[in-house]
Amino acid sequence: MEEPVEIALKAVVDEARRSFGVEVGPEALDKLAAFVTELLKWNRKINLTAIEDPAAVAELHVLDSLAIGRHVPDGAKLLDVGTGGGFPGIPLAIVRPDVECLLVDRTEKKVLFLKTVIARLGLRNARAAHLRIEGDPASEGIAPSDVVVSRAFAAPGEWLALAKPYVRPGGLAIAMLGSEEPAISELEADLGVSPGAIAMERYRLPSGARRALLLMREG
């Protein structure tokens, strides 16, 4: 008999393919289920997520994480800053084994959880680091990445400014937003970039929850 986590995740797989162009095979689905199960177990001891219902975790965390999939090139290096319980980095690493994912968080207990999950799932394309990102990738030991992403880590303008040094020329900084959307023209002016440098992509999750991505190309 299938567990609630597996049932919940199967319900979002077709949506990930339809809405975001992300394919989730049987092996990836099993790993996603194992990840969510481990997340909910650890959540009893440390604060990884305020959401505890498996169906809500599947939609609001896992499916939402896969929204950036179409913007991540084949074989890319991705930096996930303030990853918390592993979003969006772990789901993306599971469904995109070609992508090298570095997950960074300043809370040591969360990083311990991430390292445990990465080891148990055998994710050779993912690693976690206990770091506080302060805009100096050289001293922090972080190489430039093709995609630098954060999910509600800081205010959009603050995050995009912080992300710039970590993005290789031609790479992409992504801010994952909830329902609140900033004024793009004001953001561009504050960051000193040309009009049109920042794009917004809106989408809705199956529950009707509104989300958006801010996309800024470096160089």
C-alpha positions as CSV (number, residue, x, y, z in Angstrom):
1,M,0.0,0.0,0.0
2,E,1.4,3.4,-1.0
3,E,2.3,5.9,1.8
4,P,0.7,9.4,1.8
5,V,4.0,11.0,0.8
6,E,4.2,8.8,-2.3
7,I,0.6,9.5,-3.2
8,A,1.1,13.2,-2.8
9,L,4.2,13.3,-4.9
10,K,2.7,11.3,-7.7
11,A,-0.1,14.0,-7.9
12,V,2.5,16.7,-8.6
13,V,4.7,14.9,-11.1
14,D,2.3,15.5,-14.1
15,E,2.0,19.1,-13.0
16,A,5.8,19.5,-13.0
17,R,6.0,18.2,-16.6
18,R,3.0,20.2,-17.8
19,S,3.8,23.5,-16.2
20,F,7.6,23.5,-16.0
21,G,8.8,21.0,-18.5
22,V,10.5,18.9,-15.9
23,E,10.5,15.1,-16.3
24,V,10.4,13.1,-13.1
25,G,11.2,9.4,-13.7
26,P,10.4,6.5,-11.3
27,E,13.8,6.6,-9.6
28,A,13.6,10.3,-9.1
29,L,10.1,9.9,-7.7
30,D,11.3,7.4,-5.1
31,K,14.1,9.7,-4.1
32,L,11.7,12.7,-3.7
33,A,9.5,10.5,-1.5
34,A,12.5,9.5,0.6
35,F,13.5,13.2,0.9
36,V,10.1,14.4,2.0
37,T,9.8,11.5,4.5
38,E,13.2,12.4,6.0
39,L,12.3,16.1,6.0
40,L,9.1,15.5,8.0
41,K,10.9,13.2,10.4
42,W,13.7,15.7,11.1
43,N,11.1,18.5,11.4
44,R,10.0,17.0,14.7
45,K,13.5,17.9,16.1
46,I,14.6,21.0,14.2
47,N,12.6,23.7,12.4
48,L,12.9,22.9,8.7
49,T,9.4,23.8,7.5
50,A,6.1,25.1,9.0
51,I,4.3,22.8,6.6
52,E,3.7,19.3,7.8
53,D,1.0,17.9,5.6
54,P,2.6,15.6,2.9
55,A,0.3,16.9,0.1
56,A,1.2,20.5,1.0
57,V,4.9,19.8,1.2
58,A,4.7,18.1,-2.2
59,E,3.0,21.1,-3.8
60,L,4.3,24.2,-1.9
61,H,7.9,23.0,-1.5
62,V,8.7,20.2,-4.0
63,L,6.7,21.3,-7.0
64,D,7.5,25.0,-6.4
65,S,11.2,24.1,-6.3
66,L,10.9,22.6,-9.8
67,A,9.6,25.8,-11.3
68,I,13.1,27.0,-12.0
69,G,13.9,23.8,-13.9
70,R,13.5,25.3,-17.4
71,H,15.9,28.1,-16.6
72,V,18.8,25.7,-15.5
73,P,21.0,24.8,-18.5
74,D,22.2,21.2,-19.1
75,G,25.3,20.5,-17.0
76,A,25.0,23.8,-15.1
77,K,26.5,24.6,-11.7
78,L,23.8,25.9,-9.3
79,L,24.2,27.7,-6.0
80,D,21.2,27.6,-3.7
81,V,21.6,30.3,-0.9
82,G,19.6,30.1,2.3
83,T,18.3,26.7,1.3
84,G,16.8,25.8,4.7
85,G,15.3,22.4,4.4
86,G,16.8,22.0,0.9
87,F,14.5,24.0,-1.4
88,P,14.9,24.4,-4.3
89,G,18.3,22.6,-4.4
90,I,17.5,19.0,-3.3
91,P,14.4,18.5,-5.6
92,L,16.3,19.9,-8.5
93,A,19.4,17.8,-7.8
94,I,17.1,14.7,-7.7
95,V,15.4,15.3,-11.0
96,R,18.4,16.8,-12.8
97,P,21.4,14.6,-12.1
98,D,23.3,16.6,-14.7
99,V,23.2,19.7,-12.6
100,E,25.9,20.3,-9.9
101,C,24.1,21.8,-6.8
102,L,25.8,23.5,-3.9
103,L,23.3,24.2,-1.0
104,V,24.4,26.9,1.5
105,D,22.8,27.8,4.8
106,R,24.0,29.6,7.9
107,T,22.2,27.3,10.3
108,E,24.4,24.3,11.2
109,K,21.6,21.9,12.2
110,K,19.9,22.5,8.8
111,V,23.2,21.8,7.0
112,L,23.6,18.5,9.0
113,F,20.1,17.5,7.8
114,L,21.1,18.3,4.2
115,K,24.3,16.3,4.4
116,T,22.5,13.4,5.9
117,V,19.8,13.4,3.1
118,I,22.4,13.8,0.3
119,A,24.4,10.8,1.7
120,R,21.3,8.6,2.1
121,L,19.9,9.4,-1.3
122,G,23.3,9.0,-3.0
123,L,23.1,12.4,-4.6
124,R,26.6,12.7,-6.1
125,N,25.7,16.0,-7.8
126,A,24.8,17.8,-4.5
127,R,26.7,19.0,-1.5
128,A,25.8,21.2,1.4
129,A,27.9,23.9,3.2
130,H,27.6,25.7,6.5
131,L,28.2,29.3,5.3
132,R,27.0,32.8,5.7
133,I,26.9,34.4,2.3
134,E,28.3,38.0,2.5
135,G,29.1,38.9,-1.1
136,D,32.8,37.7,-1.2
137,P,32.8,34.3,-3.0
138,A,36.6,34.1,-3.2
139,S,37.1,34.2,0.5
140,E,34.1,32.0,1.0
141,G,35.5,29.3,-1.3
142,I,32.6,29.5,-3.8
143,A,33.3,29.3,-7.5
144,P,31.1,31.3,-10.0
145,S,27.9,29.5,-10.8
146,D,25.7,29.3,-13.9
147,V,22.5,29.8,-11.8
148,V,22.3,31.4,-8.3
149,V,18.9,31.1,-6.7
150,S,17.2,31.9,-3.4
151,R,13.8,31.2,-2.2
152,A,12.5,33.9,0.2
153,F,16.1,34.5,1.6
154,A,15.9,38.3,1.5
155,A,14.0,41.1,-0.1
156,P,14.2,40.8,-3.9
157,G,16.5,43.8,-4.5
158,E,18.7,42.9,-1.6
159,W,19.0,39.3,-2.8
160,L,19.8,40.2,-6.5
161,A,22.5,42.7,-5.4
162,L,24.0,40.0,-3.1
163,A,23.8,37.3,-5.8
164,K,25.7,39.2,-8.5
165,P,29.3,38.3,-7.5
166,Y,28.4,34.6,-7.4
167,V,27.1,34.5,-11.0
168,R,29.4,33.8,-13.9
169,P,29.2,36.1,-16.9
170,G,26.2,35.2,-18.9
171,G,24.7,33.3,-15.9
172,L,21.4,33.9,-14.1
173,A,20.4,35.1,-10.7
174,I,16.9,34.0,-9.6
175,A,14.7,35.2,-6.8
176,M,11.8,32.9,-6.0
177,L,8.8,35.0,-4.8
178,G,5.5,34.4,-3.1
179,S,2.4,36.4,-3.9
180,E,4.0,39.8,-3.4
181,E,5.7,41.3,-6.5
182,P,8.1,44.2,-6.5
183,A,8.0,46.9,-9.2
184,I,10.6,45.8,-11.8
185,S,11.5,49.3,-13.0
186,E,12.3,50.4,-9.4
187,L,14.4,47.3,-8.9
188,E,16.3,47.9,-12.1
189,A,17.0,51.6,-11.0
190,D,18.1,50.6,-7.5
191,L,20.4,47.9,-8.9
192,G,21.8,50.2,-11.7
193,V,20.9,47.8,-14.5
194,S,19.4,48.7,-17.8
195,P,15.6,48.5,-18.4
196,G,14.6,45.0,-19.3
197,A,17.5,43.4,-17.5
198,I,15.2,41.8,-15.0
199,A,12.3,39.6,-16.1
200,M,9.4,38.3,-14.1
201,E,7.7,34.9,-14.7
202,R,4.4,34.4,-12.9
203,Y,2.8,31.0,-12.3
204,R,0.2,29.4,-10.1
205,L,0.4,26.1,-8.1
206,P,-2.5,23.7,-8.3
207,S,-4.0,25.0,-5.1
208,G,-4.2,28.5,-6.7
209,A,-1.2,29.9,-4.7
210,R,0.5,32.6,-6.8
211,R,4.2,32.5,-7.3
212,A,6.8,34.4,-9.4
213,L,10.4,34.2,-10.5
214,L,12.6,37.2,-10.9
215,L,15.3,36.5,-13.5
216,M,18.4,38.7,-13.9
217,R,21.1,37.8,-16.4
218,E,24.7,38.7,-15.5
219,G,26.7,40.6,-18.0
